């Protein structure tokens, strides 16, 4: 039995492949909550629209609204929601929202054990599909509500080692994969799930990279769940 982030306990069968991938790990209650049938991730990767990357012209973080907006209206900002979901031994400041301390027992990107302390954190909340990448593959044509939703969707967010994450930049599967090979199947499946949910396209090189990873774990499931694809009307973006 393997204890997953969020407190759920499930049996995880290890898939021994040339890519070093393991079975899909479903994240906590505010993240992906269901999985599709075995092999759904590879099939979904093949179904994504393939187009060239659009210019980055016009992109800024502000296009996706204020960082960590409380789009699920639970009175906690999105960053703290993900910290609560992904860290162990969590401690709070002034209530049950602001996470002041926690442990990332095994960073999915590097495998390291990392201590989170508010204000001097070594933990980032990563957009699995980077916002700049999304902008160049469809999001520039969306209304603000959908962009805000993507930026705060738990399906697209994960707590990770900050130093490893900084090396990712706005890379897609063709240009960056987690150094921890055992996590690559889960990581790519999450990218596929986000792009499918929001109707983002992929480049030919990106789709080929996704298929290469997922072919090594052909039973990989497709994560689902997260928030609606439109944020409440009270939220604004430039």
Secondary structure by P-SEA (a helix, b strand, c coil): ccccccbbbbbbbbbbccccccccccccccccccccccaaaaaaaaaccccccccccccccccccccccccccccccaaaaaaaacccccccccccccccbbbccccccccbbbbbbcccccccccccccaaaaaacccccccaaaaaaaaccccccccccaaaaaaaccccccccccccccaaaaaaaaaaaaaaaacccccaaaaaaaaaaaaacccbbbbbbccccccccccccc
